[in-house]
Amino acid sequence: MSESKKVVIYIKLLVTAIFWGGTFIAGRVVAKDVGPFSAAFLRFAIASIFLLFITHRVENRLPPVRKGQLIPLILLGMTGVFSYNVFFFKGLKIIHAGRASVIIASNPVFIALFAAYLFKEKLNLIKFAGIIISVTGAIVVISRGNPIEVFKGNTGLGEVFIFLCVLSWVAYSLIGKAVMKDLSPLVSVSYSSIVGAIALSVPAYFEGILQHFSHYTKMDWLGIFYLGFFGTVLGFVWYYEGIRAIGATKASQFINFVPISGVLLAFFLLGEPITSSLVIGTLMVCAGVYLTNSTYVRKEI
């Protein structure tokens, strides 16, 4: 790959991280009035419309799905769309957006671990140290500065929901790497988005989306559109382009910027406090993510 193409990929991944930092703000706003299943369904219903249009325009058709691709695409939809977003909105209804964004930032650590195990991506001593530091930082944030509370089982339900987002995203990222051997990032995201939207429509209906639909505010709709277009259409496609171009571990390094933008945006737009445990945890997570993706030490473990 040429240097100019790498620069474009890096810029897209950076902007994606900023978009995703904004999703915590939008999600926090939407979660106040809209149920988690309804919010997730509307997000991906909007995203699916845009993605199908873009896919048809780029591919000049909607590529057929072969039998062997069906189950992986369903798994993508059920992990990165269904489960991730249900836990996302449930968590943001309870905890601050900035805190949630820092917990989510532990994604690269778990991606690196599973990528090393499943895809034989290299994991050296510095990366292993980064994993320890990043996980510790996430625990500091989750426990609000008192890590022992995590082991006592006193962690809040909101933090648990957001951590389940992490596990969902790890599965989505690694399954996506396998899927993209045969399908483009755009097609993969489009079809998984449709799968997720269809799966979400049923619980959204029983949650009362039809009854509450007319009561959503302008801010609710603005937040849902942001989540659907910027957080999903652009964010997912560009993230998958990065995975295919530079690998899952290197692409996930840019999630490093999500907690920074999330915390700052939450402070300026929502007036959420920046506590000492949040600052310390953010710094540890960022440092750990950087070390996890470091290439300076070649001794493998």
C-alpha positions in Angstrom: 0.0 0.0 0.0 1.3 3.5 -0.9 2.0 6.1 1.8 -0.7 8.4 0.5 -3.3 5.6 0.8 -2.1 4.8 4.3 -2.5 8.5 5.3 -6.1 8.5 4.0 -6.8 5.3 6.0 -5.3 6.9 9.1 -7.3 10.1 8.7 -10.5 8.1 8.2 -9.8 6.1 11.4 -9.1 9.2 13.4 -12.3 10.9 12.2 -14.2 7.7 12.9 -12.9 7.8 16.5 -14.2 11.4 16.9 -17.5 10.4 15.5 -17.7 7.5 17.9 -16.8 9.9 20.8 -19.9 11.9 19.7 -22.1 8.8 19.8 -21.9 8.7 23.6 -23.3 12.2 23.7 -26.0 11.5 21.2 -26.7 8.1 22.9 -27.0 9.8 26.3 -29.5 12.3 25.0 -31.6 9.7 23.2 -31.6 7.2 26.1 -33.4 9.7 28.3 -36.7 9.4 26.3 -36.3 6.4 23.9 -36.2 2.8 25.0 -33.0 0.8 24.3 -34.5 -1.5 21.7 -36.4 1.3 20.0 -33.4 3.6 19.8 -31.2 0.8 18.5 -33.8 -0.2 15.9 -34.2 3.4 14.6 -30.5 3.9 14.5 -29.9 0.9 12.2 -33.1 1.3 10.2 -31.8 4.8 9.2 -28.3 3.4 8.7 -29.5 0.5 6.6 -31.3 2.8 4.2 -28.2 4.9 3.6 -26.0 1.8 3.4 -28.1 0.1 0.8 -28.2 3.2 -1.3 -24.4 3.6 -1.1 -23.7 -0.1 -1.7 -25.9 -0.1 -4.8 -24.2 3.1 -6.1 -20.7 1.8 -5.5 -21.2 -1.9 -6.5 -23.8 -1.1 -9.2 -25.9 -3.8 -7.6 -26.6 -5.5 -4.3 -24.1 -8.4 -4.2 -25.8 -11.8 -3.6 -24.9 -13.6 -0.4 -23.6 -17.1 -0.8 -24.7 -19.9 1.5 -21.4 -19.9 3.4 -21.6 -16.2 4.1 -25.0 -16.1 5.6 -24.2 -17.3 9.1 -21.1 -15.0 9.5 -23.3 -12.0 8.4 -26.0 -13.0 10.9 -23.3 -13.2 13.6 -22.1 -9.7 12.6 -25.6 -8.3 12.9 -26.2 -10.0 16.3 -23.0 -8.9 17.8 -22.0 -5.4 16.5 -25.6 -4.3 15.9 -28.1 -6.1 18.2 -26.3 -6.9 21.4 -23.8 -3.9 21.3 -26.5 -1.3 20.9 -29.0 -2.8 23.4 -26.2 -2.7 26.0 -25.1 0.7 24.8 -28.4 2.4 25.3 -29.1 0.5 28.5 -25.8 1.6 29.9 -26.1 5.3 28.8 -29.4 5.5 30.6 -27.6 4.9 33.8 -24.0 6.3 33.6 -22.3 9.3 32.2 -21.3 9.4 28.6 -17.6 10.2 29.4 -17.3 7.3 31.8 -18.9 4.9 29.2 -16.5 6.1 26.5 -13.5 5.2 28.6 -14.8 1.7 29.3 -15.4 1.2 25.6 -11.8 2.2 25.0 -10.6 -1.2 26.4 -11.8 -2.7 23.1 -8.3 -2.7 21.4 -6.9 -4.7 24.3 -9.3 -7.6 23.9 -9.1 -7.4 20.2 -5.4 -7.7 20.4 -5.6 -10.7 22.7 -8.2 -12.6 20.5 -6.5 -11.6 17.3 -3.2 -13.1 18.6 -5.0 -16.3 19.5 -7.3 -16.7 16.5 -5.3 -15.0 13.7 -1.8 -15.5 15.0 -1.1 -11.7 15.1 2.1 -11.0 17.0 1.9 -10.1 20.7 5.2 -9.0 22.3 6.1 -8.1 25.9 5.4 -4.4 25.5 2.0 -5.2 24.1 1.3 -7.5 27.0 2.3 -4.8 29.4 -0.1 -2.4 27.6 -2.9 -4.9 28.1 -2.3 -5.0 31.8 -2.2 -1.2 32.1 -5.3 -0.7 29.9 -7.4 -3.2 31.8 -6.3 -1.6 35.1 -7.3 1.8 33.8 -10.7 0.5 32.7 -11.2 -1.0 36.2 -10.3 2.4 37.8 -13.0 4.1 35.7 -15.6 1.3 36.2 -15.0 1.3 40.0 -14.8 5.1 40.3 -11.3 5.0 41.7 -11.8 2.1 44.1 -10.8 -1.1 42.1 -11.4 -3.4 45.1 -15.2 -2.7 44.6 -15.0 -4.6 41.3 -13.9 -7.8 43.0 -16.6 -7.3 45.7 -19.3 -7.3 43.1 -20.3 -3.7 43.8 -19.8 -2.4 40.3 -22.9 -0.6 39.0 -25.2 -2.1 36.4 -24.5 0.7 33.9 -20.8 -0.2 33.9 -21.6 -3.9 33.4 -23.8 -3.0 30.4 -21.1 -0.9 28.8 -18.5 -3.7 29.4 -20.8 -6.1 27.6 -20.6 -3.6 24.7 -16.9 -4.2 24.7 -17.3 -8.0 24.4 -19.9 -7.5 21.6 -17.5 -5.2 19.6 -14.6 -7.6 20.0 -16.7 -10.4 18.4 -17.9 -8.0 15.7 -14.3 -6.9 14.8 -12.9 -10.4 14.6 -15.8 -12.0 12.8 -15.6 -9.0 10.4 -12.0 -9.7 9.6 -13.0 -13.2 8.4 -16.0 -12.0 6.5 -14.0 -9.4 4.6 -12.0 -12.1 2.9 -15.0 -12.5 0.5 -17.0 -9.3 1.0 -16.0 -5.6 0.9 -16.3 -3.5 4.1 -19.3 -1.6 2.7 -21.2 -4.8 1.8 -20.3 -6.4 5.2 -21.6 -3.4 7.1 -24.7 -3.0 5.0 -25.9 -6.6 5.3 -25.0 -6.9 9.0 -26.9 -3.6 9.6 -30.0 -5.0 8.0 -29.7 -8.2 10.0 -29.4 -6.2 13.2 -32.3 -3.9 12.4 -34.6 -6.8 11.6 -33.6 -8.6 14.8 -34.2 -5.3 16.8 -37.6 -4.6 15.3 -39.3 -7.4 17.3 -38.3 -6.3 20.8 -38.7 -2.6 19.7 -42.3 -3.4 18.8 -43.0 -5.0 22.2 -41.2 -2.1 23.9 -43.9 0.2 22.5 -42.1 2.0 19.7 -45.4 2.6 17.7 -47.1 4.2 20.7 -44.2 6.4 21.7 -43.0 7.3 18.1 -44.9 10.6 17.9 -43.6 11.7 21.3 -39.9 11.8 20.4 -38.4 15.3 20.5 -36.4 17.1 17.9 -33.2 16.4 19.9 -34.1 12.7 20.1 -34.4 12.5 16.3 -31.2 14.6 15.8 -29.4 12.1 18.1 -30.8 9.1 16.3 -29.8 10.5 12.9 -26.2 11.2 14.2 -26.0 7.7 15.5 -27.3 6.2 12.3 -25.3 8.2 9.8 -22.1 9.4 11.4 -21.7 6.8 14.0 -22.7 3.9 11.8 -22.7 4.5 8.1 -19.4 6.5 8.0 -17.9 5.1 11.2 -18.4 1.4 10.5 -17.4 1.5 6.8 -14.2 3.5 7.5 -13.3 1.2 10.5 -13.7 -1.9 8.4 -11.6 -0.3 5.6 -8.9 0.2 8.2 -9.1 -3.4 9.5 -8.8 -4.7 5.9 -5.9 -2.3 5.0 -3.7 -2.4 8.2 -5.1 -5.2 10.3 -7.5 -5.5 13.3 -4.8 -4.6 15.9 -3.5 -1.5 14.3 -6.9 -0.2 13.2 -8.2 -0.6 16.7 -5.4 1.7 18.0 -7.4 4.6 16.8 -10.1 3.8 19.4 -7.5 5.4 21.7 -9.0 8.7 20.7 -12.6 7.7 21.5 -12.4 8.3 25.3 -10.6 11.6 24.8 -13.2 13.0 22.5 -16.0 11.4 24.5 -14.9 12.9 27.8 -14.3 16.3 26.3 -17.6 16.4 24.4 -19.5 15.2 27.5 -17.9 18.0 29.5 -18.5 20.8 27.0 -22.0 19.7 25.7 -23.5 17.9 28.7 -21.7 19.5 31.5 -20.6 16.1 32.9 -17.9 16.3 35.6 -14.3 15.2 34.9 -13.3 13.4 38.1 -9.8 12.3 39.1 -10.6 8.6 38.6 -11.9 9.4 35.1 -8.7 11.3 34.2 -6.4 8.7 35.7 -8.3 5.8 34.1 -8.4 7.6 30.7 -4.6 8.2 30.7 -4.0 4.5 31.7 -6.3 3.2 29.0 -4.7 5.4 26.3 -1.2 4.5 27.4 -2.1 0.8 27.4 -3.8 1.0 24.0 -0.6 2.7 22.6 1.7 0.0 24.1 -0.7 -2.8 22.9 -0.1 -1.5 19.4 3.6 -0.7 19.7 6.0 -2.2 17.2 9.2 -1.3 19.0 9.9 -4.5 20.8 10.0 -7.6 18.7 10.4 -10.2 21.4 7.2 -12.3 21.2 5.5 -14.2 23.9 
